[in-house]
Amino acid sequence: MIRYRVFDHTADLGIQVFGRTVEELFINGANVLFYLIADLDQVQLTEERIITAAGTDRNELWVNYLRECLYVFNGDGLLMRECVIMSHDQSHVTARLRGEAFDPARHKIRQEIKAVTYHLATVGKTGQGWTGRVIFDV
């Protein structure tokens, strides 16, 4: 199954993420966010962060969750390579992210992602599972 695809959006970066289940969608969302930020081949699993997000609906939850993931890099300086959804319902998600501290000598940044936006953000069920769209401010 395709995990994500990039779509054109003026001066920003749009992605559409896929998953067989809503949990897999959220896992793939975290994974693609970190993949877009940096080459993860050299990232070791030495650090762990538990993140939680809430939203009034799945669309808001999706954006808030990806914002929490982005904060792990921008705020804590960690690159994460592994994600496990610990709990999820329509308005809350808790995930465990594993990776390590960013080391400019070992890790190559692909691009800066400044923010996750609500613009065009959606989550929905499809015939093949789930899909989520989001725009990143780069």
VOPAGU-2260 file (C-alpha; in pm, 1 decimal, decimal comma):
REM VOPAGU-2260
SITE   aa  ch    i         X         Y         Z
SITE  MET   A    0       0,0       0,0       0,0
SITE  ILE   A    1     123,9     351,0     -80,5
SITE  ARG   A    2     193,7     532,7     248,5
SITE  TYR   A    3     181,8     889,8     118,7
SITE  ARG   A    4     209,6    1120,2    -181,0
SITE  VAL   A    5     308,6    1483,4    -213,2
SITE  PHE   A    6      79,3    1729,9    -390,0
SITE  ASP   A    7     153,0    2080,4    -512,9
SITE  HIS   A    8      49,1    2375,2    -301,7
SITE  THR   A    9     173,9    2731,3    -348,3
SITE  ALA   A   10     483,8    2794,5    -130,8
SITE  ASP   A   11     392,6    2507,2     100,9
SITE  LEU   A   12     411,8    2129,0      98,4
SITE  GLY   A   13      94,2    1921,8      79,0
SITE  ILE   A   14      82,5    1552,3     158,9
SITE  GLN   A   15    -181,9    1286,5     138,2
SITE  VAL   A   16    -120,2     995,4     375,0
SITE  PHE   A   17    -275,5     649,0     355,3
SITE  GLY   A   18    -336,2     363,7     598,4
SITE  ARG   A   19    -540,4      45,5     611,8
SITE  THR   A   20    -664,0     152,4     957,7
SITE  VAL   A   21    -691,8     494,1    1120,7
SITE  GLU   A   22    -407,3     391,8    1353,8
SITE  GLU   A   23    -185,8     306,6    1054,2
SITE  LEU   A   24    -277,8     642,7     900,2
SITE  PHE   A   25    -151,4     822,4    1212,2
SITE  ILE   A   26     165,6     608,6    1220,0
SITE  ASN   A   27     232,6     683,8     854,0
SITE  GLY   A   28     165,2    1053,8     915,5
SITE  ALA   A   29     435,4    1071,6    1182,6
SITE  ASN   A   30     675,8     866,2     972,8
SITE  VAL   A   31     637,2    1081,0     660,7
SITE  LEU   A   32     672,1    1403,2     861,3
SITE  PHE   A   33    1009,6    1294,0     999,0
SITE  TYR   A   34    1112,7    1146,0     662,2
SITE  LEU   A   35    1043,0    1479,9     491,6
SITE  ILE   A   36    1250,9    1662,0     754,4
SITE  ALA   A   37    1559,7    1438,2     742,3
SITE  ASP   A   38    1724,6    1126,8     607,7
SITE  LEU   A   39    1637,4     872,8     877,8
SITE  ASP   A   40    1879,4     596,9     772,4
SITE  GLN   A   41    2128,8     687,6    1045,9
SITE  VAL   A   42    1871,7     751,4    1321,7
SITE  GLN   A   43    1907,6     508,6    1610,3
SITE  LEU   A   44    1632,2     419,3    1856,9
SITE  THR   A   45    1789,1     559,1    2175,0
SITE  GLU   A   46    1524,3     813,3    2283,6
SITE  GLU   A   47    1151,6     780,1    2340,1
SITE  ARG   A   48     873,1    1036,8    2362,7
SITE  ILE   A   49     507,9     983,1    2445,7
SITE  ILE   A   50     286,8    1239,7    2275,6
SITE  THR   A   51     -83,3    1305,0    2312,2
SITE  ALA   A   52    -317,8    1515,0    2103,7
SITE  ALA   A   53    -684,6    1602,6    2118,5
SITE  GLY   A   54    -934,8    1748,9    1876,1
SITE  THR   A   55   -1304,2    1817,3    1843,5
SITE  ASP   A   56   -1312,7    1591,3    1535,7
SITE  ARG   A   57   -1072,1    1368,7    1340,0
SITE  ASN   A   58    -958,0    1655,1    1114,9
SITE  GLU   A   59    -855,8    1870,6    1410,5
SITE  LEU   A   60    -706,1    1566,7    1585,4
SITE  TRP   A   61    -497,9    1489,8    1274,0
SITE  VAL   A   62    -349,6    1841,2    1263,1
SITE  ASN   A   63    -289,3    1858,8    1638,6
SITE  TYR   A   64    -122,3    1516,6    1636,1
SITE  LEU   A   65     112,3    1615,0    1352,2
SITE  ARG   A   66     186,5    1941,7    1536,9
SITE  GLU   A   67     289,1    1740,5    1842,9
SITE  CYS   A   68     513,2    1525,5    1622,7
SITE  LEU   A   69     671,8    1835,5    1470,1
SITE  TYR   A   70     733,0    1980,4    1816,8
SITE  VAL   A   71     937,4    1672,2    1904,5
SITE  PHE   A   72    1183,3    1785,6    1635,7
SITE  ASN   A   73    1154,8    2165,6    1652,2
SITE  GLY   A   74    1121,1    2187,3    2031,9
SITE  ASP   A   75    1310,5    1884,8    2161,6
SITE  GLY   A   76    1560,7    1839,6    1877,2
SITE  LEU   A   77    1473,1    1473,9    1822,8
SITE  LEU   A   78    1444,7    1283,6    1496,1
SITE  MET   A   79    1201,5     995,9    1528,4
SITE  ARG   A   80    1206,6     684,2    1313,9
SITE  GLU   A   81     944,8     465,4    1481,4
SITE  CYS   A   82     587,1     532,3    1588,8
SITE  VAL   A   83     337,5     316,7    1778,9
SITE  ILE   A   84     -19,0     428,0    1849,6
SITE  MET   A   85     -89,4     341,0    2211,8
SITE  SER   A   86    -451,3     456,1    2218,9
SITE  HIS   A   87    -689,8     628,7    1982,6
SITE  ASP   A   88   -1050,5     738,1    1956,3
SITE  GLN   A   89   -1225,4    1007,8    1752,4
SITE  SER   A   90   -1097,9    1292,2    1971,5
SITE  HIS   A   91    -773,2    1169,4    2133,9
SITE  VAL   A   92    -454,7     992,2    2032,2
SITE  THR   A   93    -149,5     883,0    2230,5
SITE  ALA   A   94     162,8     765,4    2050,5
SITE  ARG   A   95     512,5     649,0    2140,8
SITE  LEU   A   96     785,7     788,2    1915,5
SITE  ARG   A   97    1138,9     646,4    1914,4
SITE  GLY   A   98    1454,3     791,0    1765,9
SITE  GLU   A   99    1746,2    1004,9    1877,7
SITE  ALA   A  100    1874,4    1358,6    1917,4
SITE  PHE   A  101    1953,0    1539,2    1593,7
SITE  ASP   A  102    2327,4    1536,0    1527,9
SITE  PRO   A  103    2431,8    1758,3    1234,1
SITE  ALA   A  104    2747,2    1550,2    1191,4
SITE  ARG   A  105    2540,7    1234,8    1128,3
SITE  HIS   A  106    2196,8    1347,9    1012,1
SITE  LYS   A  107    2117,8    1525,7     687,0
SITE  ILE   A  108    1824,1    1768,8     692,4
SITE  ARG   A  109    1610,8    1748,0     377,4
SITE  GLN   A  110    1390,9    2050,8     444,1
SITE  GLU   A  111    1260,8    2266,8     722,0
SITE  ILE   A  112     896,6    2226,2     816,3
SITE  LYS   A  113     785,9    2530,9    1013,3
SITE  ALA   A  114     425,1    2443,0    1088,3
SITE  VAL   A  115     133,5    2207,7    1029,7
SITE  THR   A  116    -169,9    2399,7     904,0
SITE  TYR   A  117    -544,9    2345,3     916,0
SITE  HIS   A  118    -575,7    2457,2     553,5
SITE  LEU   A  119    -728,9    2166,9     351,9
SITE  ALA   A  120    -668,0    1924,0     640,8
SITE  THR   A  121    -898,4    1622,3     619,8
SITE  VAL   A  122    -922,0    1264,3     741,1
SITE  GLY   A  123   -1162,3    1017,1     587,2
SITE  LYS   A  124   -1244,0     654,3     528,9
SITE  THR   A  125   -1195,1     518,0     177,2
SITE  GLY   A  126   -1262,7     185,2       8,1
SITE  GLN   A  127    -902,6      81,0      84,0
SITE  GLY   A  128    -881,7     216,4     440,2
SITE  TRP   A  129    -810,8     572,6     554,1
SITE  THR   A  130    -656,5     884,7     404,5
SITE  GLY   A  131    -545,0    1214,3     553,7
SITE  ARG   A  132    -440,2    1536,8     382,7
SITE  VAL   A  133    -241,9    1818,8     535,9
SITE  ILE   A  134     -41,3    2123,1     432,1
SITE  PHE   A  135     299,9    2191,1     587,6
SITE  ASP   A  136     436,1    2545,2     601,1
SITE  VAL   A  137     795,1    2512,2     474,2
